[in-house]
Amino acid sequence: MVILASGSPRRQELLKKLCTDFVIKPCNAAEIETSDNPKNLAIKNARLKAETVAQDFSNDIVIGADTIVVLNGKIFGKPHGTQGAFEMLRTLSGKKHEVITGLAIVAQGKTYTAAEITEVYFGEMTDEEISAYVATGEPLDKSGSYALQGGAAKFIEKIHGDWSNVVGLPLYRLRLLAKSAGINF
């Protein structure tokens, strides 16, 4: 059985493109929030999620993922309320940032990890545009306070890399990682 250690509806929809038969077991372990190396942080949190869930499902394949937004080395996780979302979006306005998703697969007692990095270019946003977007509530549970597949699409000038990574589950990288673990989706 394949288990996704995430309650994210976006990750669930994306995983359906690789594997239609899986179950959802969100991980409630406290994530690590700081690190000098954002890529390693995303991998550590993905590994934490997958390995925590795998403790109860040792004969199954468990997939964990963690997505963060990084600007000039600063990590942007999920915002703390509407003011936090507003400030994050104001900081990202008119700038290029990276979206990093760490991946972990636990299978047959072994853990396999990888990460995907995508560059996202935001156009300039006015305070009024940011406030209107934050008022929708969409940014409040998203790393970096935005959803590429949602209302923030109108602010994104371009992306370099895997769009599914920005949504929260880089499908191509996950497929390659699964192959390295001997799993064919």
N, C-alpha and C positions, 0 to 999 in steps of 0.2 A: 504494500500500500504506500502511496505517496502522500505525505503530509506537508501542508504549507503552514509554517509557524508564524502566521500573520493573520490579523483580522481585517487587513486593508482590502476593501472592495476592488481597488485599482489593481492590486497584485493578483487577486483572484481572477479578475477578467483577463489579465495578461497571461497568467499561467494556463488558462483554458486553451490558449493558442498552441501550447506545447503538449499539454497533458489534460485530457478531459476527465480522468478518473482520479480525483484527489479529495482529501478531506482537510478541513480547516481546524487547526488547534493553535489559537493565539498564545503567544508566550507573554507571561506577566513579569518576567525578570526585569529588574531595574537596569536600564541601559547605562553604559559608561558615557559621560557627557563631555569630557575634555581629553585632549591629546595634542601632542606636538605634531602628530602626523595624521591628517584627516583620513587618508586612504586606510591606514591601519585601524583607525577608530571605527570606520564603517565595517571593516572585515571583522573586528573583534565583536561588535554588537550583533552582526549577522551570525557569527559563530556561537555567541552566547544564546541567542534565540533558538538556533537549530539544536544545539547540544542539550539545552534545558528540556526542550520538548522530547528529544530522542531518549531521554532517561526513562520515559514511560512507554516508549515505542521502539525498543531496541532492534526489532526485526524489520522495521520499516525504513523508508527513505524519507528524511526530513529536510525540508528546504527552509533556510532562514535568509532574510534580507534586511538591510538597513540603508536608508538613503539620507544623505546630508547635502547641504548646500554650503559652498566654500567661496569666500571672496577675500582675496589677498591674505590667505592663510587663516582667516577667521571662520569658524564653523557656525552655521546657522541651522539650528534644529527647528523644532516646532515652536511657534511663538507663545509667549506668556500673555494671553489675552489680546484684545483688539489693539491696544496701544503698542504692544510688542510686534504685532503683525504690521501695523502702520510703519513703525520705525524700520523694520526689516526691509519692507518694500521700498521705502524712501532711500535706504542705503543701497539697494540693488538697482534703483532707477538709473538708466543711462550707462550701465556698466556690464562688463562680461564677468560671469562667475562660472564655477564648476559645480556640477551635480555628480556626486560620487555615491554609487551603490555598492556596498559590500555584499557578497553572496557566500553562503555556506551550505554544503550538502553533507549530511551525516548518513552514511550507508555502510552496513556491515561492520559497524564499530570504528569506522574511519571518518575523518572530517576532511573535506575538500573545500578550499576557499579561493575566491577570486574577487576582483573589483572592476567596475566599469566607470569611466570618467567621461562626461559630456560637457562641452562648453555651451553656455546659454547666454545670449546677448539680449538684455532688456533695453527697450527704447526708453526715452525720457517719459516720466509720468508726473502729472501735476498732483499736488496734495489732494485736490478734489477727486481726481480719478482714483487715487489710492484709497481715500476714505470710502468712496462708493463701492469699490471692490471689497474692502474689508467688511463693509456693512452687509454683504451677501452671506457672511459667515464661512465661506469656502476656505479662506486662508488659515483659519484657526487651528486646523489639525494637520497642516502640511509643513514639511521641512522647507524652510525658506519663505513660508507664508504664501505659496502660490501653487496652482495646479495648471500644468501645461494643457491638459485636456479639458480645462474648464474656462472660467472667465479671464484668466491671465493670458490666454492665447493672444489676445489683442495687444498685449504689451511686449510680446516676444518678437524681436526683430529677426533673429535667426538662431539656429543651433548647429553645432558641429559635433556629430556623434550620434549615438543611439537614442532616438526619441523615447523608446520604451524605458530607458534608464531614467529619464526625467520624470516619467510617470511613476516609477518605483520598482520596476523589475526588468532588468536588461535581458531580453529574451535570447539574443544571440550568445551573449557571454554565459548565460545559464545553460543553454544547450551544450556549449563547449565544455563547461565544467561537469555537467552530467556525463558526457562522453568520457571524460578523464576518470570518472568514478565507475565506469562500466555500465552506465544507464543510458538507454535509448528511449527518448520520448517519442 
